[in-house]
Amino acid sequence: MNLKYIFKIIDIDEWQKVKDSGAYSGSSKDIEDGFIHFSGEDQVKGTLEKYYSKQENLILLKVETLKLDHLIWEQASDGNMFPHLYSSLDLSNVVDEFQITLDNNGIHELPDNFS
């Protein structure tokens, strides 16, 4: 498991609005839960399948964890450990962004170099 980077899936339009503000407070689900949900590198595909099935217009943010003071890895109901950020995300920690596309079967395709 790579602890240096975590990943956030976000709608393209939402991401464009966030870029102007300099910080991200999370999706409506994140705000409801009290933390921003992230995925580890090996969890991105499963998160897409479970929560974003056939959804278009998504961006994958690659976030450096070094300066995230309120990042905690917590166990989910399936037993896996997921990164949760208990503060807003300062966008200076976003080191890259990748467009997520859908193939002809509605399956998300990630770029080979996202990690």
C-alpha positions in Angstrom: 0.0 0.0 0.0 1.3 3.4 -1.0 0.7 5.9 1.8 2.3 8.8 0.0 -0.7 9.4 -2.3 -4.5 9.0 -1.9 -7.1 9.5 -4.5 -10.5 11.4 -4.7 -13.1 10.8 -7.4 -15.0 14.0 -8.2 -17.4 15.3 -10.8 -15.7 17.5 -13.4 -18.1 20.4 -13.0 -17.7 20.3 -9.2 -13.9 20.2 -9.6 -13.9 23.3 -11.8 -15.9 25.2 -9.1 -13.6 24.0 -6.4 -10.4 25.0 -8.2 -11.4 28.7 -7.9 -11.8 28.5 -4.1 -8.5 26.9 -3.2 -10.0 24.4 -0.8 -12.4 21.5 -1.0 -14.9 20.7 1.8 -16.1 17.5 0.2 -19.1 16.2 -1.6 -22.6 16.3 0.0 -21.9 12.7 1.1 -18.6 13.7 2.7 -20.2 16.6 4.5 -22.9 14.4 5.8 -20.4 11.9 7.1 -18.1 14.5 8.6 -15.0 13.7 6.6 -13.8 13.6 3.0 -13.7 10.1 1.6 -10.6 9.1 -0.3 -9.3 5.8 -1.8 -5.9 4.2 -1.7 -4.3 3.4 -5.1 -5.5 -0.2 -5.1 -9.0 0.9 -4.0 -9.9 3.4 -6.8 -11.4 0.8 -9.2 -13.6 -0.8 -6.5 -14.8 2.7 -5.4 -15.7 3.5 -8.9 -17.6 0.2 -9.3 -19.5 0.6 -6.0 -20.3 4.3 -5.9 -20.0 5.7 -9.4 -21.4 2.9 -11.6 -21.7 4.1 -15.3 -21.4 7.8 -14.1 -19.7 10.0 -16.6 -17.7 13.3 -16.3 -15.4 12.2 -13.5 -12.0 13.3 -12.5 -9.5 11.4 -10.3 -7.4 13.6 -8.1 -4.0 12.4 -6.9 -3.4 13.9 -3.5 -0.1 14.0 -1.6 -0.6 13.0 2.1 2.5 14.5 3.6 0.9 17.8 4.8 -2.6 16.4 5.6 -2.7 16.7 9.4 -6.2 15.3 9.8 -5.9 12.2 7.7 -6.9 9.0 9.4 -7.0 5.5 7.9 -10.2 3.8 9.2 -11.8 0.4 8.7 -14.8 0.3 6.5 -17.7 -2.1 7.0 -16.0 -4.5 4.5 -12.9 -4.6 6.7 -10.7 -2.6 4.3 -8.8 0.5 5.6 -9.8 3.7 3.8 -8.2 7.2 4.1 -10.6 9.8 5.6 -9.7 13.5 5.9 -11.3 15.3 8.9 -10.7 18.8 7.5 -11.0 20.6 4.2 -8.5 19.7 1.5 -6.1 22.5 0.6 -5.8 22.2 -3.1 -2.0 22.7 -3.0 -1.9 19.0 -2.0 -3.4 17.9 -5.3 -0.5 16.9 -7.4 -2.3 15.6 -10.5 -5.7 15.0 -12.0 -6.8 12.4 -14.5 -9.9 12.1 -16.6 -11.9 8.9 -16.0 -13.6 7.6 -19.2 -16.3 5.0 -19.8 -15.8 2.2 -22.3 -18.6 1.0 -24.6 -19.9 -1.3 -21.8 -20.1 1.5 -19.2 -17.0 0.4 -17.3 -14.7 3.1 -16.0 -11.2 3.2 -17.6 -8.3 4.7 -15.6 -5.1 5.9 -17.2 -2.2 3.5 -16.8 -0.1 6.2 -15.2 -2.5 7.4 -12.5 -0.4 6.0 -9.6 
